[in-house]
Structure formats: structure tokens, C-alpha cells
């Protein structure tokens, strides 16, 4: 029993010693934390218990940009994509079959009544002469028979000539197809390169989006500056615009490839047509041989056909007049559907003419503007470098059920033919009359969570404003004068360092806008200074300082008048200022931290 008792006693002794050491270590750590930690340091438990989302720097003077509200002539204008259309179109259609002898070319300007297309009417003229001859020589059957044979032989000779022309056409079409196929291959290669460029730009955009997300999170937590966040935003916008540009180039190259493919297909059709002409000519030659033999047999019945030949001659003369096609109005040739030498059928389109002395500019407007836009509404047409004021001449009475838009049209004179039908333009529509109204800069108008519009106005602060002293890390601390935080030993700072002006909120209602300025109504009075930049962190009564403003923020911060007790301390010795979150920042004047924007505090508390 004694042998077993001794190990138990040793075990209890070891346990007791361990417990005493743990208690001593706990009290020692607590003493070190309470007495030896540096100012501003907090324990792990304090850090876990702090609400970091509620922390913010003590309120100080906020630099802002302001401009007086004044009466301005403000209207409302919106711009929409538009299409240039010819004032009227005219189709030139073949009324008789035949071969095209001459044809106007796209871009030609033609007068009213001018011949724009002419077909070969030799068949009809031959029939006319043949019929009259048969009618006049019905008594001379032999001579008529010989003339008929000669005519048929001449027709065969022409068919042989047509066969040669068709063979030449086949060779030319095949050569054109080879050129078009090479162009198609080159276009497809460029399209693949453009698509690869789109992928590269998309990769850059993904990186910019990720960087922007990181910078936005760091900025929200106060670990990065507004300038760095804005640079990330601009880098993201630049990457996004490059992706859009690369996609547009790829789409344009795809269209070019489609056009090249269409030209190859067109060449195939031309080759097929030329080969069909060859076969037709060969068949015509065989038929001509048969016709010669048949004509000899038909000479015997020429007397009976004399009267019928006279009627046929009159009909052929009338039809021959259809071979000359004329324009109805003065216009411009926009499309040519066939080439000279082509065989056309009845009803086949040959040309498209546009009356381009005037053009119609059409745009699709949202249905919400139907109450503001009507015939006579002023518009401005922008076409490249051309800017032409005009008015709405027609507002279509129906809206598209899928896009919820309706069509408006403005007619413009186009004497120099600078507006090309089918191209794009921009139509700017004035939706409100320009008049003198109280207006402010458009960025100054804000909207709160309830949807109420308001602006921040510069107001005078109350004289002799009192303030307490608090800790940047423990804002629940409130002392009547400077000193150290009883929790973390950090130097106390004034809770408010306001100057002579503060920000106050005024409810307004936004009206017409021309972009830079917007008309407002409400509590705002003329000549009141309205804050249009630097208002992101303002609250009611925030001390502010109106400064010059540049593209990237304040151009220069003026020194803020220090607190009265701070002035007393500064009179006795040189006062330095530092940032609670970035102690490496040390300045010889009060202001805000260039890294996080937090207000600087005195580096050494005044005594």
C-alpha cells in the first residue's frame, strides 16, 4: 500500500505546481497587457468585440466644390440612332425578254425621261421586217423562200457568235471566282485573328474586374485610397471599352467574310448562267438548221400568211419600244441587278433608282416620348461632321409591340448628295422647351433611400460651437479636454474640428436637363452655394471647406483653423499630426490622411 501511495502523492504535487504556474502566467500576461502595451494597441478579446463597420474618424472639415444656383436657359434633348432613306424609290423592270445592251451605273445621276437601260430588240425588228416582206411579196414565193433561208442562216451566224461570247463569259467568270475565293480565304484568316484579339481583351477585362473588386473592398474597409479605387475603376472601364472595340472589329470582319462568301456564290451562279448560255446557243444552232429546212416548206403557204404577217409587224413594232427604259423622276442609280450582255426575262429587275435630292431621316423613339414629339418638333440631325437643324415632318401613329418604339421622320434637302441612303445618322430631339429656370450642376442632385431628391447647400456654422475629446478607436470615450484614452492609451482628439461653414440638406425636384445643368424647384433659393463634388460622406451639419476642384479631386487643401486648446499647445512647441490607422504618416499641419482619408490627430498630446 505504501508503494502505491508515493506515486499518487507525486502526481498530486505535479498537478498543484502546474496549476500555480498557470495562475501566475495568467496574472503576468494581464499585467503586461494593462501596463506595458503601446498606445492604440488592443487585446484579442477587444478586437473581436469591436464593431469595425461602425468605426470612423472623428468628424473634421470636409473639402468640397460648390457653385451658386442661378437662373439658366435649360431645355431637354435626347439623341437616338437614325437611318438615312431616299425620298422615293423607282424600280426599272424588263417588260420584254432580251439581252442587255446598255445600263446605267450605280452613282449616275439621271434626268426625268432619260434612257437608263436598253435591251437588244433585233428579234422583234426581224419579225417586223419579215412580216412586212412576206405581206408585200406574197406573189413571189421563190424570192420569199430565199430571203427566209438567208434570214435563218444569219440567225444561225448570230447564234454562233453568241456561243463564242458565252464561252468567253465562262472563262471570265471562272477567273473572277478564283479571285473571290482568294479574298474569302484572306478575310476568314483576318476574322480568326480578330476573334483571338477579342479573347485577349476579355482576359484583360476579367483581370480588371477582379482588381476593381479588390480595390472596392479595400476602399470600403478604409485600407486603400479613393484615388487607387478610381484608377482601378478607370482601368476596368478601359478594358471593357477595348473588349467592345475588339468585338466590333471581329463582327465587321465576319460581315466582310460573309460578303466575300456571297461574291464567291455569285461567281458560281454567273458560271452556271454562262454555261447555260453555251448550251442554249448550241441547241439554237441545231434548231437553226432545222428551221432552214422548214422554211423551204413553209414558202408555199406564204400567201395565206401575208395578212397575219402585217399584224405581227405592228405588234413587233410596239414591243420593240419596250426595249428602251426611262426614268420617271430626276434621281440617282443606287443598285444594278444585272450586267450588260445578260439575258433577262419579263418582270426581271434591272435597276433601282433613288430620288436623292431629298432624304428621309427616320428614328425609333420610345413610346414615352409620344406625348412630347409631333410634326413640327425641332430636331438636330448629325451625320459625320454635318449638323443640320430640322423639324419632325411625320410621326407614325403606331408603335412596335416588341420594342415599344414608334417611328418619326424628318425630310432634308440633299442637293450635294452628301447624305447616302442606307447609312446611319443621329437624331437629337428636343423634348422640352428651352426657358430660364433656376438650375444647378447635374451631379449635385442626390436621391436618398426613400427616393427623395435633395442637394447639399453651404451654410454658416453656429458661433462658439463646443466639442468633446474622444478616441479614434473607442468613440464611446468622451472627455472635456485633451489627454489619453483610458482603454488603449491613444491620444484623444476633438470630436469636431469644424470651420465656419457646414453642409445642410435642401429638398428639391429635378426638372429639364441639358446635360451639365438641371433645373430644380423646391426649398433652394437663387445664389445659394450648392455642393456639386466631395459630398459622398456628408451628413447634416458636417463642417466643410469650399476649395478649388479638379478632375481628380481638390486641387489644394487650405489649412483648417485649429481648436482653441490646440492653438495654445502650438504656441508653446511645434505640433505634429499623424493618422490613427497609418502612424507612418506625419505632417506639421492638420488635415486628412493621404492613404485612407481619415482626419489626422496630434502626434503628442498638449500638456
Rosetta blueprint (number, residue, H / E / L):
1 X L
2 X H
3 X H
4 X H
5 X H
6 X H
7 X H
8 X H
9 X H
10 X H
11 X H
12 X H
13 X H
14 X H
15 X H
16 X H
17 X H
18 X H
19 X H
20 X H
21 X H
22 X H
23 X H
24 X H
25 X H
26 X H
27 X H
28 X H
29 X H
30 X H
31 X H
32 X H
33 X H
34 X H
35 X H
36 X H
37 X L
38 X L
39 X L
40 X L
41 X L
42 X L
43 X L
44 X H
45 X H
46 X H
47 X H
48 X H
49 X H
50 X L
51 X L
52 X H
53 X H
54 X H
55 X L
56 X L
57 X L
58 X L
59 X E
60 X L
61 X L
62 X E
63 X E
64 X E
65 X E
66 X E
67 X E
68 X E
69 X L
70 X E
71 X E
72 X E
73 X E
74 X E
75 X E
76 X E
77 X E
78 X E
79 X E
80 X E
81 X E
82 X E
83 X E
84 X E
85 X E
86 X E
87 X E
88 X E
89 X E
90 X E
91 X E
92 X E
93 X E
94 X L
95 X L
96 X L
97 X L
98 X E
99 X E
100 X E
101 X E
102 X E
103 X E
104 X L
105 X L
106 X L
107 X L
108 X L
109 X E
110 X E
111 X L
112 X L
113 X L
114 X L
115 X E
116 X E
117 X E
118 X E
119 X E
120 X L
121 X L
122 X H
123 X H
124 X H
125 X H
126 X H
127 X H
128 X H
129 X H
130 X H
131 X H
132 X H
133 X H
134 X H
135 X H
136 X H
137 X L
138 X L
139 X L
140 X L
141 X H
142 X H
143 X H
144 X H
145 X H
146 X H
147 X H
148 X H
149 X H
150 X H
151 X H
152 X H
153 X H
154 X H
155 X H
156 X H
157 X H
158 X H
159 X H
160 X H
161 X H
162 X H
163 X H
164 X H
165 X H
166 X H
167 X H
168 X H
169 X H
170 X H
171 X H
172 X H
173 X H
174 X H
175 X H
176 X H
177 X H
178 X H
179 X H
180 X H
181 X H
182 X H
183 X H
184 X H
185 X H
186 X H
187 X H
188 X H
189 X H
190 X H
191 X H
192 X H
193 X H
194 X H
195 X H
196 X H
197 X H
198 X H
199 X H
200 X H
201 X H
202 X H
203 X H
204 X H
205 X H
206 X H
207 X H
208 X H
209 X H
210 X H
211 X H
212 X H
213 X H
214 X H
215 X H
216 X H
217 X H
218 X H
219 X H
220 X H
221 X L
222 X L
223 X L
224 X L
225 X L
226 X H
227 X H
228 X H
229 X H
230 X H
231 X H
232 X H
233 X H
234 X H
235 X H
236 X H
237 X H
238 X H
239 X H
240 X H
241 X H
242 X H
243 X H
244 X H
245 X H
246 X H
247 X H
248 X H
249 X H
250 X H
251 X H
252 X H
253 X H
254 X H
255 X H
256 X H
257 X H
258 X H
259 X H
260 X H
261 X H
262 X H
263 X H
264 X H
265 X H
266 X H
267 X H
268 X H
269 X H
270 X H
271 X H
272 X H
273 X H
274 X H
275 X H
276 X H
277 X H
278 X H
279 X H
280 X H
281 X H
282 X H
283 X H
284 X H
285 X H
286 X H
287 X H
288 X H
289 X H
290 X H
291 X H
292 X H
293 X H
294 X H
295 X H
296 X H
297 X H
298 X H
299 X H
300 X H
301 X H
302 X L
303 X L
304 X L
305 X L
306 X H
307 X H
308 X H
309 X H
310 X H
311 X H
312 X H
313 X H
314 X H
315 X H
316 X H
317 X H
318 X H
319 X H
320 X H
321 X H
322 X H
323 X H
324 X E
325 X E
326 X E
327 X L
328 X L
329 X L
330 X L
331 X E
332 X E
333 X E
334 X E
335 X E
336 X E
337 X L
338 X L
339 X L
340 X L
341 X L
342 X L
343 X E
344 X E
345 X L
346 X L
347 X L
348 X L
349 X E
350 X E
351 X E
352 X E
353 X E
354 X E
355 X E
356 X E
357 X E
358 X E
359 X E
360 X E
361 X E
362 X E
363 X E
364 X E
365 X E
366 X E
367 X H
368 X H
369 X H
370 X L
371 X L
372 X L
373 X L
374 X L
375 X L
376 X L
377 X L
378 X E
379 X E
380 X E
381 X E
382 X E
383 X E
384 X L
385 X L
386 X E
387 X E
388 X E
389 X E
390 X E
391 X E
392 X L
393 X L
394 X E
395 X E
396 X E
397 X E
398 X E
399 X E
400 X L
401 X L
402 X L
403 X L
404 X L
405 X E
406 X E
407 X E
408 X E
409 X E
410 X E
411 X E
412 X E
413 X E
414 X L
415 X L
416 X L
417 X L
418 X L
419 X L
420 X L
421 X L
422 X L
423 X L
424 X E
425 X E
426 X E
427 X E
428 X E
429 X E
430 X E
431 X E
432 X E
433 X E
434 X E
435 X E
436 X E
437 X E
438 X E
439 X E
440 X E
441 X E
442 X H
443 X H
444 X H
445 X L
446 X E
447 X E
448 X L
449 X L
450 X L
451 X L
452 X L
453 X E
454 X E
455 X E
456 X E
457 X E
458 X E
459 X E
460 X E
461 X L
462 X L
463 X L
464 X L
465 X L
466 X L
467 X L
468 X L
469 X E
470 X E
471 X L
472 X L
473 X L
474 X L
475 X L
476 X L
477 X L
478 X L
479 X E
480 X L
481 X L
482 X L
483 X L
484 X E
485 X L
486 X L
487 X L
488 X L
489 X L
490 X L
491 X E
492 X L
493 X E
494 X E
495 X L
496 X E
497 X L
498 X L
499 X L
500 X L
501 X E
502 X E
503 X E
504 X E
505 X E
506 X E
507 X E
508 X E
509 X E
510 X E
511 X E
512 X E
513 X E
514 X L
515 X L
516 X L
517 X E
518 X E
519 X E
520 X E
521 X E
522 X E
523 X L
524 X L
525 X L
526 X L
527 X L
528 X L
529 X E
530 X E
531 X E
532 X E
533 X E
534 X L
535 X L
536 X L
537 X L
538 X L
539 X L
540 X L
541 X L
542 X L
543 X E
544 X E
545 X E
546 X E
547 X L
548 X L
549 X E
550 X E
551 X L
552 X L
553 X E
554 X E
555 X L
556 X L
557 X L
558 X L
559 X L
560 X L
561 X L
562 X L
563 X L
564 X H
565 X H
566 X H
567 X H
568 X H
569 X H
570 X H
571 X H
572 X H
573 X L
574 X L
575 X L
576 X L
577 X E
578 X E
579 X L
580 X L
581 X L
582 X L
583 X L
584 X L
585 X L
586 X E
587 X E
588 X L
589 X L
590 X L
591 X L
592 X E
593 X L
594 X L
595 X L
596 X L
597 X L
598 X L
599 X E
600 X L
601 X E
602 X E
603 X L
604 X L
605 X L
606 X L
607 X L
